[in-house]
């Protein structure tokens, strides 16, 4: 590419139409303690259209951080069924109730959800034995796992990267931790581990740092909408000082591989 179309779209405020943009990390629903003006799937679709995002992988905020599991998953199921070409659905369960969790995983899979979201704010570390049924179910059905967290969560998950080599992991908020090296090492060491630099702030040179460390094939883009501003999250990639080919990998090719699209 002789011209950086990503910079041009960013300056003009026009949607990306030249490639299949994948948002690997988005939400629907309200979160306790935060006022989200529009947390509906219709609101998310409008933002996706404005930016040129083809597919968003979403999970329920009430489910993943509020513990409202079935109702939250139902919102994602409804979104997937109404917008099957635009919405990829993550399911959420509470692993401390294994019988209910397994039944919910099966229900969500049958209803069309194709990934699992785990969140450390539920109060359980990822190395807890209760999570075993989640890993086993994901491995059996080929479901990618999106994991909220930082360095501690990454360390808790690392034994699973070897134990389940065919399971795809997307480790979120890699840019949020002061220590970024562990995320780089995990992405370079394990073929099925991807990192997502979604963050409410944007440290200068964050995207450039990850590219310089050699993870351009393992870095995926996530907006964290509707929790955060999707245009702001997209802008950090559009205007990053990296090549257009590397931007295309982050915004499209890597996400398609991670989600199996």
LINQUINOR-V494452 format. One record per residue. RES is the residue in one letter. OMEGA is omega in radians with two decimals (* if undefined). Layout:
BEGIN
<<RES OMEGA> <RES OMEGA>>
END
This chain:
BEGIN
<<X -3.14> <X 3.11> <X 3.11> <X -3.11> <X -3.12> <X 3.06> <X -3.12> <X 3.10> <X 3.14> <X 3.13> <X -3.07> <X -3.08> <X -3.11> <X -3.09> <X 3.04> <X 3.12> <X -3.01> <X 3.13> <X -3.08> <X -3.06> <X -3.09> <X 3.03> <X -3.04> <X -2.99> <X 3.10> <X -3.06> <X 2.92> <X 3.08> <X -3.12> <X 3.08> <X 3.14> <X 3.08> <X 3.14> <X 3.10> <X 3.11> <X -2.99> <X 3.13> <X -3.09> <X -3.10> <X 3.09> <X 3.10> <X 3.10> <X 3.12> <X 3.14> <X 3.12> <X 3.12> <X 3.10> <X -3.14> <X -3.12> <X -3.10> <X -3.06> <X 3.11> <X -3.08> <X -3.07> <X 3.01> <X 3.08> <X -2.95> <X 2.97> <X -3.05> <X 3.04> <X 3.09> <X -3.14> <X -2.97> <X 3.11> <X 3.13> <X 3.11> <X 3.12> <X -2.87> <X -3.00> <X -3.14> <X 3.11> <X 3.10> <X 3.12> <X 3.10> <X 3.12> <X 3.09> <X 3.13> <X -3.14> <X 3.14> <X -3.11> <X 3.13> <X -3.13> <X -3.02> <X -3.14> <X -3.04> <X -3.01> <X 3.01> <X -3.00> <X 2.95> <X 3.04> <X 3.13> <X 3.06> <X 3.00> <X -3.03> <X -3.14> <X 3.07> <X -2.93> <X -3.12> <X 3.13> <X -3.12> <X -3.13> <X 3.11> <X 3.14> <X 3.08> <X 3.13> <X 3.14> <X -3.10> <X 3.11> <X -3.14> <X -3.12> <X 3.03> <X 3.07> <X -2.94> <X 3.10> <X 3.14> <X 3.05> <X 3.04> <X -3.04> <X -3.09> <X 3.10> <X 3.03> <X 3.02> <X -3.12> <X 3.09> <X -3.04> <X 3.08> <X 3.11> <X -3.13> <X -3.12> <X -3.12> <X -3.08> <X -3.11> <X 3.10> <X 3.14> <X -3.11> <X -3.14> <X 3.13> <X -3.13> <X -3.12> <X -3.03> <X 3.10> <X -3.09> <X 3.07> <X 3.13> <X 3.02> <X -3.05> <X 2.98> <X 3.01> <X 3.11> <X -3.08> <X -3.14> <X 3.13> <X 3.10> <X 3.13> <X 3.11> <X -3.10> <X -2.94> <X 3.09> <X -3.13> <X 3.14> <X 3.10> <X -3.08> <X -3.13> <X -3.02> <X -3.13> <X -3.13> <X -3.14> <X 3.13> <X 2.99> <X -3.11> <X -3.02> <X 3.03> <X 3.13> <X 3.14> <X -3.05> <X -3.05> <X 3.05> <X 3.10> <X 3.13> <X -3.08> <X 3.14> <X 3.12> <X 3.10> <X -3.12> <X -3.14> <X -3.13> <X -3.12> <X -3.06> <X -3.01> <X -3.04> <X -3.04> <X 3.10> <X 3.06> <X 3.10> <X -3.06> <X -3.04> <X -3.13> <X -3.07> <X -3.10> <X 3.00> <X -3.09> <X 3.10> <X -3.10> <X 3.07> <X -3.08> <X -3.14> <X 3.14> <X 3.12> <X -3.10> <X 3.12> <X -3.13> <X 3.14> <X 3.02> <X -3.10> <X -3.08> <X 3.10> <X -3.08> <X -3.12> <X 3.13> <X 3.13> <X 3.00> <X -3.10> <X -2.98> <X 2.99> <X -0.01> <X -3.14> <X 3.12> <X -3.08> <X 3.12> <X 3.11> <X 3.13> <X 3.14> <X 3.11> <X -3.08> <X -3.12> <X 3.07> <X -3.12> <X -3.04> <X 3.10> <X -3.13> <X 3.09> <X -3.07> <X 3.05> <X 3.12> <X 3.11> <X 3.07> <X 3.13> <X 3.09> <X -3.10> <X -3.02> <X -3.04> <X -2.95> <X -3.09> <X 3.12> <X 3.11> <X 3.10> <X -3.08> <X -3.10> <X -3.14> <X -3.14> <X *>>
END
